[in-house]
Structures are given as structure tokens and as C-alpha cells.
């Protein structure tokens, strides 16, 4: 007959000194339930709340009203700027860089045609474009986006409009522009290029010149389009015609002027009058 077994006892020995501590609990979210948020991490608390996914209805209504108010403010401030050409490019190029000089030249030529030069309002290429407009006695506008790292407006702006939301700013740039001139730049510049190409390719906007300035900078990207996208049939070969790539300010300006005159009947005789009743004066 087997001896009765002793019931199992709970271990009371201390854990080894070198054992790893238990992982910390997941951080709680603003709703206090300890669950992980739907959205993405961001340094801005308000943006983090916006990206969390479903929120209380009153919160979503307030957000809609805030976005609508930003659209309204943009429409009012840009209503009198005249027909624009938006110039994109890196904020990192200094005054002695060849792309700075090229931007200043092409912007001055566009200003002499009667276009308002629109940029992000910051340094580098943006400053060069606004400065070129100033050189030619033209008008220039800066449409800035609020970022964690504060960006000061350059000294060559006639008006500076600041936006909280990237998508509102993008709507304004397309709405008031006849063309985009794209100088060498980084992710932000590429973002504007590809979004605009998508709008043209899908027929959301038509007859909208996208001019890439700096052939040696952009040619590897065009080669990728030809050798990969066209070869794999992810775009049509004729989609490459949506872009004009050049080193010549004369060619860039002639292309924009041709589209503006032939497709839009570009004749700028007088600006819309500002209304005293609407607080525009």
C-alpha cells in the first residue's frame, strides 16, 4: 500500500536575485480603462486624441467645427491673393546654393507675368521663391503648417497664413494655384508631388502643370518610374507626361503661361474688392 502523498505546498522561496522583474502594465489612455488606443503615437496630445479612433460624439462635433473654421479662415485670407503658382522645395538650402538662385530666378519671372508666388513661408527654397517675387515687385504668400519645431516666416512675405491641419493647407495650395514648381526637396516635397499627380491622374484636377526643376536631382526618380512602375504596369507610360522636368526657368515659365492662357483664359485685370461689411478691410 502506497503512502499518502503530501499535498502540494505553495512555493515560498525567494526569487533568485538576478531574475528579471515583471513587465510593467500597459499605460492607460485618456479614457482611463487601460486599453491600448486605436491611433498612432504623437508628441502632440490633441493630435493623439484625434488619432485614437472613435471618440464621444460631442468631441467629434467640436473637431468638425474646428476644421470647418480653419477652412473658412483660409478661404477668407486667400480670397484676394490673385492667381498663384506654388513653389515647393527644401528648407535646408542656403542663400549660396545653386537651387536657391534658380528658385529666385524662376519666381521673379512668374511674378512678372502677374502670378502671386505661394510657398510654405519658411527658409531655404521657400525664402528664395518669396524673395524672387519681391525682386520683381510681385506679391508672395506663405502658407505655413504648425509643427513641433517652430518655423519662423521669412522676411520676404506679403502675407502669412498658418494652418493646424496638413490636409487643409493642401486644399488651399491646390485651390488657389495654376501650377506647382517643385525644386529639390525631401519627404514634404515628395508628398506634395505625389498627391498632386494622383489628383491629375484620376481626373480630379485637369491641365495642372507640375514642373520639376533640377534635372540631375529628379532624373533618378523618373528612371524609377520608367524602369519599375511602367515596366510593372502599375502606371501607364503616358502618366509620365504629367510631369515636366527642366533646368530652364524660361521653359518652366513658358509651360505655365501656355496652360494658364489656353486652358483657363488667364487675363488678370483687377482683384476682387474687399468688403467692409465682412471685415475684409
ABEGO torsion letter per residue (X at the ends): XBBBBBBBBBBABBBBAABBBBBBBBBBBAAGAGBBBABBBBABAAAAAAAAEBBBAAAAAAAAAAAAAAAAAAAAAAAAAEBBBBBBEBAABBAABAAAAAAAAAAAAAAAAGBBBBBAGBBEAAAAAAAAAAAAGBBBBBBBBBBABBBBBBAABABBBBBABAAAAAAAAAAABABBBBBBBBAAAAAAAAAAAAAAAAGABBGBBBBBBGAAAAAAAAAAAAAAAAAAGABBAAAAAABBBBABAAAAAAAAAAAAAAAAGBBBABBBBBBAAAGAX
